[in-house]
Amino acid sequence: MLSINAYELQDKIHSKEDFILVDVREQSEHDEFNIGGLLIPMNTIFDNLSKIDLNKQVVVYCQKGIRSQIVIQRLEQKCGFTNLINLQGGMDGWIKCIKK
C-alpha cells in the first residue's frame, strides 16, 4: 500500500498537483477539522465509487490512518484500484506535524 506523510501531503497541496483528497471519517469528525477532502464516510465508500477518479492519484485519510488503510485495501481487492495513497497518521498526524 502506498502512503504519504503529512509533510509530503502539504507539499502536494501547495504545489497545486492534480489529485483527489478523500476523507473517510464521519460527518461530525469532518466538521470538527478537515483539510479540504471530499467527505465519503467509510461505510458509504462503495455507494460513492463514481466520485473517485481512476485517472488521478487519490489520497485517502481518516483520524488515525487505520480506517483509510481498510478502505484502500477493500477498494484494491474488490475493485482493482491502483491509484490510492494512505495518509500516515491521518488527521492526528497532520495536526501533530502541520497544525502546531
PDB file as gemmi writes it, atoms N, CA and C in Angstrom:
CRYST1    1.000    1.000    1.000  90.00  90.00  90.00 P 1                      
ATOM      1  N   MET A   1       0.843  -1.177   0.000  1.00  0.00           N  
ATOM      2  CA  MET A   1       0.000   0.000   0.000  1.00  0.00           C  
ATOM      3  C   MET A   1       0.890   1.244   0.000  1.00  0.00           C  
ATOM      4  N   LEU A   2       0.581   2.157  -0.880  1.00  0.00           N  
ATOM      5  CA  LEU A   2       1.321   3.410  -0.930  1.00  0.00           C  
ATOM      6  C   LEU A   2       0.877   4.303   0.216  1.00  0.00           C  
ATOM      7  N   SER A   3       1.809   5.100   0.732  1.00  0.00           N  
ATOM      8  CA  SER A   3       1.465   6.024   1.804  1.00  0.00           C  
ATOM      9  C   SER A   3       2.220   7.337   1.619  1.00  0.00           C  
ATOM     10  N   ILE A   4       1.736   8.339   2.311  1.00  0.00           N  
ATOM     11  CA  ILE A   4       2.313   9.675   2.256  1.00  0.00           C  
ATOM     12  C   ILE A   4       2.257  10.235   3.673  1.00  0.00           C  
ATOM     13  N   ASN A   5       3.264  11.013   4.061  1.00  0.00           N  
ATOM     14  CA  ASN A   5       3.197  11.616   5.389  1.00  0.00           C  
ATOM     15  C   ASN A   5       2.626  13.030   5.275  1.00  0.00           C  
ATOM     16  N   ALA A   6       2.382  13.640   6.411  1.00  0.00           N  
ATOM     17  CA  ALA A   6       1.734  14.958   6.432  1.00  0.00           C  
ATOM     18  C   ALA A   6       2.547  16.015   5.693  1.00  0.00           C  
ATOM     19  N   TYR A   7       3.864  15.997   5.856  1.00  0.00           N  
ATOM     20  CA  TYR A   7       4.710  16.984   5.176  1.00  0.00           C  
ATOM     21  C   TYR A   7       4.652  16.829   3.663  1.00  0.00           C  
ATOM     22  N   GLU A   8       4.712  15.581   3.206  1.00  0.00           N  
ATOM     23  CA  GLU A   8       4.639  15.322   1.760  1.00  0.00           C  
ATOM     24  C   GLU A   8       3.289  15.741   1.201  1.00  0.00           C  
ATOM     25  N   LEU A   9       2.219  15.479   1.963  1.00  0.00           N  
ATOM     26  CA  LEU A   9       0.889  15.879   1.503  1.00  0.00           C  
ATOM     27  C   LEU A   9       0.769  17.393   1.473  1.00  0.00           C  
ATOM     28  N   GLN A  10       1.294  18.067   2.457  1.00  0.00           N  
ATOM     29  CA  GLN A  10       1.250  19.525   2.460  1.00  0.00           C  
ATOM     30  C   GLN A  10       1.953  20.082   1.217  1.00  0.00           C  
ATOM     31  N   ASP A  11       3.104  19.520   0.873  1.00  0.00           N  
ATOM     32  CA  ASP A  11       3.819  19.942  -0.338  1.00  0.00           C  
ATOM     33  C   ASP A  11       2.976  19.682  -1.578  1.00  0.00           C  
ATOM     34  N   LYS A  12       2.321  18.538  -1.617  1.00  0.00           N  
ATOM     35  CA  LYS A  12       1.476  18.165  -2.757  1.00  0.00           C  
ATOM     36  C   LYS A  12       0.327  19.159  -2.903  1.00  0.00           C  
ATOM     37  N   ILE A  13      -0.275  19.547  -1.796  1.00  0.00           N  
ATOM     38  CA  ILE A  13      -1.379  20.511  -1.814  1.00  0.00           C  
ATOM     39  C   ILE A  13      -0.882  21.868  -2.295  1.00  0.00           C  
ATOM     40  N   HIS A  14       0.235  22.327  -1.764  1.00  0.00           N  
ATOM     41  CA  HIS A  14       0.764  23.647  -2.134  1.00  0.00           C  
ATOM     42  C   HIS A  14       1.273  23.714  -3.565  1.00  0.00           C  
ATOM     43  N   SER A  15       1.679  22.578  -4.115  1.00  0.00           N  
ATOM     44  CA  SER A  15       2.190  22.562  -5.484  1.00  0.00           C  
ATOM     45  C   SER A  15       1.067  22.586  -6.516  1.00  0.00           C  
ATOM     46  N   LYS A  16      -0.169  22.531  -6.045  1.00  0.00           N  
ATOM     47  CA  LYS A  16      -1.347  22.528  -6.928  1.00  0.00           C  
ATOM     48  C   LYS A  16      -1.376  21.297  -7.832  1.00  0.00           C  
ATOM     49  N   GLU A  17      -0.716  20.232  -7.398  1.00  0.00           N  
ATOM     50  CA  GLU A  17      -0.732  18.979  -8.134  1.00  0.00           C  
ATOM     51  C   GLU A  17      -2.178  18.497  -8.262  1.00  0.00           C  
ATOM     52  N   ASP A  18      -2.494  17.877  -9.372  1.00  0.00           N  
ATOM     53  CA  ASP A  18      -3.853  17.421  -9.635  1.00  0.00           C  
ATOM     54  C   ASP A  18      -4.068  16.038  -9.017  1.00  0.00           C  
ATOM     55  N   PHE A  19      -4.720  16.016  -7.858  1.00  0.00           N  
ATOM     56  CA  PHE A  19      -5.034  14.767  -7.176  1.00  0.00           C  
ATOM     57  C   PHE A  19      -6.313  14.982  -6.382  1.00  0.00           C  
ATOM     58  N   ILE A  20      -6.823  13.921  -5.815  1.00  0.00           N  
ATOM     59  CA  ILE A  20      -8.066  13.987  -5.051  1.00  0.00           C  
ATOM     60  C   ILE A  20      -7.784  13.603  -3.603  1.00  0.00           C  
ATOM     61  N   LEU A  21      -8.383  14.340  -2.682  1.00  0.00           N  
ATOM     62  CA  LEU A  21      -8.331  14.030  -1.260  1.00  0.00           C  
ATOM     63  C   LEU A  21      -9.682  13.451  -0.858  1.00  0.00           C  
ATOM     64  N   VAL A  22      -9.684  12.299  -0.198  1.00  0.00           N  
ATOM     65  CA  VAL A  22     -10.932  11.684   0.247  1.00  0.00           C  
ATOM     66  C   VAL A  22     -10.852  11.449   1.751  1.00  0.00           C  
ATOM     67  N   ASP A  23     -11.809  12.015   2.467  1.00  0.00           N  
ATOM     68  CA  ASP A  23     -11.937  11.881   3.919  1.00  0.00           C  
ATOM     69  C   ASP A  23     -12.958  10.786   4.194  1.00  0.00           C  
ATOM     70  N   VAL A  24     -12.537   9.692   4.832  1.00  0.00           N  
ATOM     71  CA  VAL A  24     -13.456   8.573   5.084  1.00  0.00           C  
ATOM     72  C   VAL A  24     -13.981   8.569   6.521  1.00  0.00           C  
ATOM     73  N   ARG A  25     -13.836   9.694   7.210  1.00  0.00           N  
ATOM     74  CA  ARG A  25     -14.371   9.806   8.565  1.00  0.00           C  
ATOM     75  C   ARG A  25     -15.870  10.108   8.506  1.00  0.00           C  
ATOM     76  N   GLU A  26     -16.464  10.240   9.655  1.00  0.00           N  
ATOM     77  CA  GLU A  26     -17.879  10.590   9.746  1.00  0.00           C  
ATOM     78  C   GLU A  26     -18.053  12.105   9.624  1.00  0.00           C  
ATOM     79  N   GLN A  27     -19.272  12.526   9.319  1.00  0.00           N  
ATOM     80  CA  GLN A  27     -19.579  13.947   9.123  1.00  0.00           C  
ATOM     81  C   GLN A  27     -19.130  14.807  10.308  1.00  0.00           C  
ATOM     82  N   SER A  28     -19.393  14.358  11.525  1.00  0.00           N  
ATOM     83  CA  SER A  28     -19.040  15.152  12.706  1.00  0.00           C  
ATOM     84  C   SER A  28     -17.527  15.351  12.820  1.00  0.00           C  
ATOM     85  N   GLU A  29     -16.754  14.332  12.484  1.00  0.00           N  
ATOM     86  CA  GLU A  29     -15.295  14.448  12.520  1.00  0.00           C  
ATOM     87  C   GLU A  29     -14.818  15.429  11.456  1.00  0.00           C  
ATOM     88  N   HIS A  30     -15.408  15.322  10.280  1.00  0.00           N  
ATOM     89  CA  HIS A  30     -15.069  16.201   9.161  1.00  0.00           C  
ATOM     90  C   HIS A  30     -15.396  17.651   9.504  1.00  0.00           C  
ATOM     91  N   ASP A  31     -16.562  17.858  10.129  1.00  0.00           N  
ATOM     92  CA  ASP A  31     -16.978  19.215  10.504  1.00  0.00           C  
ATOM     93  C   ASP A  31     -16.044  19.821  11.541  1.00  0.00           C  
ATOM     94  N   GLU A  32     -15.529  18.993  12.441  1.00  0.00           N  
ATOM     95  CA  GLU A  32     -14.653  19.476  13.511  1.00  0.00           C  
ATOM     96  C   GLU A  32     -13.326  19.985  12.951  1.00  0.00           C  
ATOM     97  N   PHE A  33     -12.731  19.235  12.018  1.00  0.00           N  
ATOM     98  CA  PHE A  33     -11.475  19.642  11.392  1.00  0.00           C  
ATOM     99  C   PHE A  33     -11.257  18.812  10.138  1.00  0.00           C  
ATOM    100  N   ASN A  34     -10.915  19.477   9.043  1.00  0.00           N  
ATOM    101  CA  ASN A  34     -10.583  18.752   7.821  1.00  0.00           C  
ATOM    102  C   ASN A  34      -9.598  19.573   7.004  1.00  0.00           C  
ATOM    103  N   ILE A  35      -9.040  18.930   6.009  1.00  0.00           N  
ATOM    104  CA  ILE A  35      -8.046  19.602   5.157  1.00  0.00           C  
ATOM    105  C   ILE A  35      -8.565  19.760   3.729  1.00  0.00           C  
ATOM    106  N   GLY A  36      -9.889  19.760   3.611  1.00  0.00           N  
ATOM    107  CA  GLY A  36     -10.494  20.040   2.319  1.00  0.00           C  
ATOM    108  C   GLY A  36     -10.838  18.826   1.490  1.00  0.00           C  
ATOM    109  N   GLY A  37     -10.750  17.663   2.072  1.00  0.00           N  
ATOM    110  CA  GLY A  37     -11.056  16.457   1.310  1.00  0.00           C  
ATOM    111  C   GLY A  37     -12.536  16.267   1.063  1.00  0.00           C  
ATOM    112  N   LEU A  38     -12.828  15.519   0.032  1.00  0.00           N  
ATOM    113  CA  LEU A  38     -14.195  15.109  -0.287  1.00  0.00           C  
ATOM    114  C   LEU A  38     -14.633  14.113   0.775  1.00  0.00           C  
ATOM    115  N   LEU A  39     -15.730  14.386   1.457  1.00  0.00           N  
ATOM    116  CA  LEU A  39     -16.206  13.501   2.514  1.00  0.00           C  
ATOM    117  C   LEU A  39     -16.980  12.328   1.918  1.00  0.00           C  
ATOM    118  N   ILE A  40     -16.437  11.126   2.116  1.00  0.00           N  
ATOM    119  CA  ILE A  40     -17.111   9.877   1.764  1.00  0.00           C  
ATOM    120  C   ILE A  40     -16.893   8.932   2.944  1.00  0.00           C  
ATOM    121  N   PRO A  41     -17.805   8.947   3.929  1.00  0.00           N  
ATOM    122  CA  PRO A  41     -17.605   8.086   5.101  1.00  0.00           C  
ATOM    123  C   PRO A  41     -17.353   6.627   4.710  1.00  0.00           C  
ATOM    124  N   MET A  42     -16.518   5.983   5.508  1.00  0.00           N  
ATOM    125  CA  MET A  42     -16.088   4.612   5.245  1.00  0.00           C  
ATOM    126  C   MET A  42     -17.247   3.685   4.873  1.00  0.00           C  
ATOM    127  N   ASN A  43     -18.337   3.777   5.606  1.00  0.00           N  
ATOM    128  CA  ASN A  43     -19.456   2.855   5.357  1.00  0.00           C  
ATOM    129  C   ASN A  43     -20.254   3.184   4.102  1.00  0.00           C  
ATOM    130  N   THR A  44     -19.908   4.272   3.410  1.00  0.00           N  
ATOM    131  CA  THR A  44     -20.611   4.617   2.171  1.00  0.00           C  
ATOM    132  C   THR A  44     -19.700   4.563   0.950  1.00  0.00           C  
ATOM    133  N   ILE A  45     -18.475   4.091   1.134  1.00  0.00           N  
ATOM    134  CA  ILE A  45     -17.474   4.171   0.066  1.00  0.00           C  
ATOM    135  C   ILE A  45     -17.923   3.437  -1.202  1.00  0.00           C  
ATOM    136  N   PHE A  46     -18.536   2.269  -1.056  1.00  0.00           N  
ATOM    137  CA  PHE A  46     -18.937   1.513  -2.245  1.00  0.00           C  
ATOM    138  C   PHE A  46     -20.144   2.126  -2.942  1.00  0.00           C  
ATOM    139  N   ASP A  47     -20.915   2.928  -2.230  1.00  0.00           N  
ATOM    140  CA  ASP A  47     -22.040   3.641  -2.832  1.00  0.00           C  
ATOM    141  C   ASP A  47     -21.576   4.881  -3.585  1.00  0.00           C  
ATOM    142  N   ASN A  48     -20.330   5.269  -3.397  1.00  0.00           N  
ATOM    143  CA  ASN A  48     -19.815   6.513  -3.973  1.00  0.00           C  
ATOM    144  C   ASN A  48     -18.589   6.313  -4.854  1.00  0.00           C  
ATOM    145  N   LEU A  49     -18.445   5.140  -5.427  1.00  0.00           N  
ATOM    146  CA  LEU A  49     -17.273   4.856  -6.261  1.00  0.00           C  
ATOM    147  C   LEU A  49     -17.149   5.811  -7.439  1.00  0.00           C  
ATOM    148  N   SER A  50     -18.260   6.297  -7.939  1.00  0.00           N  
ATOM    149  CA  SER A  50     -18.220   7.191  -9.102  1.00  0.00           C  
ATOM    150  C   SER A  50     -17.546   8.526  -8.777  1.00  0.00           C  
ATOM    151  N   LYS A  51     -17.404   8.853  -7.507  1.00  0.00           N  
ATOM    152  CA  LYS A  51     -16.759  10.105  -7.104  1.00  0.00           C  
ATOM    153  C   LYS A  51     -15.235   9.988  -7.059  1.00  0.00           C  
ATOM    154  N   ILE A  52     -14.722   8.768  -7.218  1.00  0.00           N  
ATOM    155  CA  ILE A  52     -13.275   8.538  -7.144  1.00  0.00           C  
ATOM    156  C   ILE A  52     -12.734   8.364  -8.555  1.00  0.00           C  
ATOM    157  N   ASP A  53     -11.936   9.299  -8.990  1.00  0.00           N  
ATOM    158  CA  ASP A  53     -11.374   9.305 -10.348  1.00  0.00           C  
ATOM    159  C   ASP A  53     -10.245   8.273 -10.445  1.00  0.00           C  
ATOM    160  N   LEU A  54     -10.401   7.333 -11.353  1.00  0.00           N  
ATOM    161  CA  LEU A  54      -9.386   6.292 -11.541  1.00  0.00           C  
ATOM    162  C   LEU A  54      -8.127   6.809 -12.229  1.00  0.00           C  
ATOM    163  N   ASN A  55      -8.208   8.000 -12.808  1.00  0.00           N  
ATOM    164  CA  ASN A  55      -7.086   8.545 -13.576  1.00  0.00           C  
ATOM    165  C   ASN A  55      -6.231   9.531 -12.792  1.00  0.00           C  
ATOM    166  N   LYS A  56      -6.536   9.725 -11.518  1.00  0.00           N  
ATOM    167  CA  LYS A  56      -5.766  10.644 -10.679  1.00  0.00           C  
ATOM    168  C   LYS A  56      -5.323   9.909  -9.418  1.00  0.00           C  
ATOM    169  N   GLN A  57      -4.256  10.410  -8.811  1.00  0.00           N  
ATOM    170  CA  GLN A  57      -3.878   9.886  -7.510  1.00  0.00           C  
ATOM    171  C   GLN A  57      -4.960  10.304  -6.514  1.00  0.00           C  
ATOM    172  N   VAL A  58      -5.271   9.405  -5.584  1.00  0.00           N  
ATOM    173  CA  VAL A  58      -6.275   9.676  -4.566  1.00  0.00           C  
ATOM    174  C   VAL A  58      -5.638   9.444  -3.197  1.00  0.00           C  
ATOM    175  N   VAL A  59      -5.562  10.511  -2.406  1.00  0.00           N  
ATOM    176  CA  VAL A  59      -5.045  10.396  -1.040  1.00  0.00           C  
ATOM    177  C   VAL A  59      -6.255  10.227  -0.126  1.00  0.00           C  
ATOM    178  N   VAL A  60      -6.261   9.124   0.607  1.00  0.00           N  
ATOM    179  CA  VAL A  60      -7.369   8.784   1.494  1.00  0.00           C  
ATOM    180  C   VAL A  60      -6.906   9.017   2.928  1.00  0.00           C  
ATOM    181  N   TYR A  61      -7.771   9.677   3.715  1.00  0.00           N  
ATOM    182  CA  TYR A  61      -7.403   9.921   5.109  1.00  0.00           C  
ATOM    183  C   TYR A  61      -8.578   9.726   6.050  1.00  0.00           C  
ATOM    184  N   CYS A  62      -8.235   9.478   7.308  1.00  0.00           N  
ATOM    185  CA  CYS A  62      -9.217   9.356   8.387  1.00  0.00           C  
ATOM    186  C   CYS A  62      -8.605  10.029   9.622  1.00  0.00           C  
ATOM    187  N   GLN A  63      -8.991   9.623  10.805  1.00  0.00           N  
ATOM    188  CA  GLN A  63      -8.469  10.271  12.005  1.00  0.00           C  
ATOM    189  C   GLN A  63      -7.066   9.801  12.370  1.00  0.00           C  
ATOM    190  N   LYS A  64      -6.824   8.482  12.304  1.00  0.00           N  
ATOM    191  CA  LYS A  64      -5.535   7.934  12.719  1.00  0.00           C  
ATOM    192  C   LYS A  64      -4.795   7.191  11.600  1.00  0.00           C  
ATOM    193  N   GLY A  65      -5.452   6.980  10.466  1.00  0.00           N  
ATOM    194  CA  GLY A  65      -4.829   6.272   9.360  1.00  0.00           C  
ATOM    195  C   GLY A  65      -5.239   4.812   9.248  1.00  0.00           C  
ATOM    196  N   ILE A  66      -6.076   4.345  10.166  1.00  0.00           N  
ATOM    197  CA  ILE A  66      -6.478   2.939  10.159  1.00  0.00           C  
ATOM    198  C   ILE A  66      -7.676   2.699   9.245  1.00  0.00           C  
ATOM    199  N   ARG A  67      -8.723   3.504   9.397  1.00  0.00           N  
ATOM    200  CA  ARG A  67      -9.897   3.343   8.524  1.00  0.00           C  
ATOM    201  C   ARG A  67      -9.518   3.558   7.064  1.00  0.00           C  
ATOM    202  N   SER A  68      -8.652   4.524   6.816  1.00  0.00           N  
ATOM    203  CA  SER A  68      -8.237   4.775   5.433  1.00  0.00           C  
ATOM    204  C   SER A  68      -7.474   3.584   4.865  1.00  0.00           C  
ATOM    205  N   GLN A  69      -6.664   2.919   5.691  1.00  0.00           N  
ATOM    206  CA  GLN A  69      -5.978   1.701   5.239  1.00  0.00           C  
ATOM    207  C   GLN A  69      -6.988   0.625   4.873  1.00  0.00           C  
ATOM    208  N   ILE A  70      -7.988   0.450   5.707  1.00  0.00           N  
ATOM    209  CA  ILE A  70      -9.020  -0.567   5.446  1.00  0.00           C  
ATOM    210  C   ILE A  70      -9.754  -0.252   4.158  1.00  0.00           C  
ATOM    211  N   VAL A  71     -10.135   1.007   3.969  1.00  0.00           N  
ATOM    212  CA  VAL A  71     -10.832   1.420   2.741  1.00  0.00           C  
ATOM    213  C   VAL A  71      -9.969   1.133   1.524  1.00  0.00           C  
ATOM    214  N   ILE A  72      -8.696   1.497   1.595  1.00  0.00           N  
ATOM    215  CA  ILE A  72      -7.793   1.264   0.471  1.00  0.00           C  
ATOM    216  C   ILE A  72      -7.672  -0.227   0.176  1.00  0.00           C  
ATOM    217  N   GLN A  73      -7.486  -1.033   1.207  1.00  0.00           N  
ATOM    218  CA  GLN A  73      -7.392  -2.488   0.999  1.00  0.00           C  
ATOM    219  C   GLN A  73      -8.646  -3.035   0.322  1.00  0.00           C  
ATOM    220  N   ARG A  74      -9.801  -2.605   0.778  1.00  0.00           N  
ATOM    221  CA  ARG A  74     -11.059  -3.090   0.194  1.00  0.00           C  
ATOM    222  C   ARG A  74     -11.214  -2.653  -1.256  1.00  0.00           C  
ATOM    223  N   LEU A  75     -10.895  -1.396  -1.535  1.00  0.00           N  
ATOM    224  CA  LEU A  75     -11.017  -0.901  -2.908  1.00  0.00           C  
ATOM    225  C   LEU A  75     -10.009  -1.567  -3.840  1.00  0.00           C  
ATOM    226  N   GLU A  76      -8.817  -1.821  -3.344  1.00  0.00           N  
ATOM    227  CA  GLU A  76      -7.819  -2.506  -4.166  1.00  0.00           C  
ATOM    228  C   GLU A  76      -8.236  -3.949  -4.427  1.00  0.00           C  
ATOM    229  N   GLN A  77      -8.712  -4.644  -3.407  1.00  0.00           N  
ATOM    230  CA  GLN A  77      -9.080  -6.056  -3.544  1.00  0.00           C  
ATOM    231  C   GLN A  77     -10.361  -6.254  -4.334  1.00  0.00           C  
ATOM    232  N   LYS A  78     -11.390  -5.482  -4.029  1.00  0.00           N  
ATOM    233  CA  LYS A  78     -12.707  -5.710  -4.641  1.00  0.00           C  
ATOM    234  C   LYS A  78     -12.922  -4.977  -5.954  1.00  0.00           C  
ATOM    235  N   CYS A  79     -12.218  -3.863  -6.147  1.00  0.00           N  
ATOM    236  CA  CYS A  79     -12.470  -3.037  -7.328  1.00  0.00           C  
ATOM    237  C   CYS A  79     -11.242  -2.845  -8.211  1.00  0.00           C  
ATOM    238  N   GLY A  80     -10.089  -3.307  -7.770  1.00  0.00           N  
ATOM    239  CA  GLY A  80      -8.889  -3.199  -8.582  1.00  0.00           C  
ATOM    240  C   GLY A  80      -8.255  -1.819  -8.633  1.00  0.00           C  
ATOM    241  N   PHE A  81      -8.577  -0.945  -7.693  1.00  0.00           N  
ATOM    242  CA  PHE A  81      -7.974   0.383  -7.675  1.00  0.00           C  
ATOM    243  C   PHE A  81      -6.456   0.258  -7.484  1.00  0.00           C  
ATOM    244  N   THR A  82      -5.713   1.095  -8.203  1.00  0.00           N  
ATOM    245  CA  THR A  82      -4.250   1.097  -8.087  1.00  0.00           C  
ATOM    246  C   THR A  82      -3.702   2.505  -7.843  1.00  0.00           C  
ATOM    247  N   ASN A  83      -4.583   3.466  -7.639  1.00  0.00           N  
ATOM    248  CA  ASN A  83      -4.185   4.864  -7.547  1.00  0.00           C  
ATOM    249  C   ASN A  83      -4.415   5.470  -6.162  1.00  0.00           C  
ATOM    250  N   LEU A  84      -4.482   4.639  -5.122  1.00  0.00           N  
ATOM    251  CA  LEU A  84      -4.822   5.104  -3.784  1.00  0.00           C  
ATOM    252  C   LEU A  84      -3.588   5.227  -2.892  1.00  0.00           C  
ATOM    253  N   ILE A  85      -3.555   6.288  -2.093  1.00  0.00           N  
ATOM    254  CA  ILE A  85      -2.439   6.572  -1.201  1.00  0.00           C  
ATOM    255  C   ILE A  85      -3.006   6.861   0.184  1.00  0.00           C  
ATOM    256  N   ASN A  86      -2.437   6.251   1.202  1.00  0.00           N  
ATOM    257  CA  ASN A  86      -2.894   6.447   2.574  1.00  0.00           C  
ATOM    258  C   ASN A  86      -2.100   7.559   3.258  1.00  0.00           C  
ATOM    259  N   LEU A  87      -2.814   8.455   3.944  1.00  0.00           N  
ATOM    260  CA  LEU A  87      -2.145   9.478   4.750  1.00  0.00           C  
ATOM    261  C   LEU A  87      -1.745   8.849   6.077  1.00  0.00           C  
ATOM    262  N   GLN A  88      -0.451   8.683   6.288  1.00  0.00           N  
ATOM    263  CA  GLN A  88       0.066   8.092   7.520  1.00  0.00           C  
ATOM    264  C   GLN A  88      -0.334   8.945   8.723  1.00  0.00           C  
ATOM    265  N   GLY A  89      -0.922   8.301   9.715  1.00  0.00           N  
ATOM    266  CA  GLY A  89      -1.287   9.014  10.935  1.00  0.00           C  
ATOM    267  C   GLY A  89      -2.563   9.816  10.847  1.00  0.00           C  
ATOM    268  N   GLY A  90      -3.151   9.901   9.657  1.00  0.00           N  
ATOM    269  CA  GLY A  90      -4.417  10.604   9.474  1.00  0.00           C  
ATOM    270  C   GLY A  90      -4.394  12.040   9.965  1.00  0.00           C  
ATOM    271  N   MET A  91      -5.555  12.512  10.414  1.00  0.00           N  
ATOM    272  CA  MET A  91      -5.664  13.882  10.889  1.00  0.00           C  
ATOM    273  C   MET A  91      -4.889  14.096  12.181  1.00  0.00           C  
ATOM    274  N   ASP A  92      -4.773  13.062  13.006  1.00  0.00           N  
ATOM    275  CA  ASP A  92      -3.950  13.206  14.213  1.00  0.00           C  
ATOM    276  C   ASP A  92      -2.506  13.510  13.835  1.00  0.00           C  
ATOM    277  N   GLY A  93      -1.977  12.805  12.854  1.00  0.00           N  
ATOM    278  CA  GLY A  93      -0.626  13.054  12.380  1.00  0.00           C  
ATOM    279  C   GLY A  93      -0.488  14.428  11.733  1.00  0.00           C  
ATOM    280  N   TRP A  94      -1.505  14.823  10.986  1.00  0.00           N  
ATOM    281  CA  TRP A  94      -1.484  16.143  10.345  1.00  0.00           C  
ATOM    282  C   TRP A  94      -1.429  17.239  11.409  1.00  0.00           C  
ATOM    283  N   ILE A  95      -2.285  17.124  12.409  1.00  0.00           N  
ATOM    284  CA  ILE A  95      -2.329  18.144  13.465  1.00  0.00           C  
ATOM    285  C   ILE A  95      -1.003  18.195  14.219  1.00  0.00           C  
ATOM    286  N   LYS A  96      -0.437  17.046  14.494  1.00  0.00           N  
ATOM    287  CA  LYS A  96       0.831  16.974  15.222  1.00  0.00           C  
ATOM    288  C   LYS A  96       1.980  17.609  14.420  1.00  0.00           C  
ATOM    289  N   CYS A  97       2.004  17.361  13.117  1.00  0.00           N  
ATOM    290  CA  CYS A  97       3.114  17.825  12.284  1.00  0.00           C  
ATOM    291  C   CYS A  97       2.902  19.206  11.678  1.00  0.00           C  
ATOM    292  N   ILE A  98       1.707  19.484  11.194  1.00  0.00           N  
ATOM    293  CA  ILE A  98       1.470  20.678  10.389  1.00  0.00           C  
ATOM    294  C   ILE A  98       0.771  21.784  11.168  1.00  0.00           C  
ATOM    295  N   LYS A  99      -0.271  21.438  11.868  1.00  0.00           N  
ATOM    296  CA  LYS A  99      -1.077  22.442  12.565  1.00  0.00           C  
ATOM    297  C   LYS A  99      -0.598  22.577  13.999  1.00  0.00           C  
ATOM    298  N   LYS A 100       0.514  23.242  14.163  1.00  0.00           N  
ATOM    299  CA  LYS A 100       1.111  23.395  15.503  1.00  0.00           C  
ATOM    300  C   LYS A 100       0.665  24.665  16.151  1.00  0.00           C  
TER     301      LYS A 100                                                      
END                                                                             
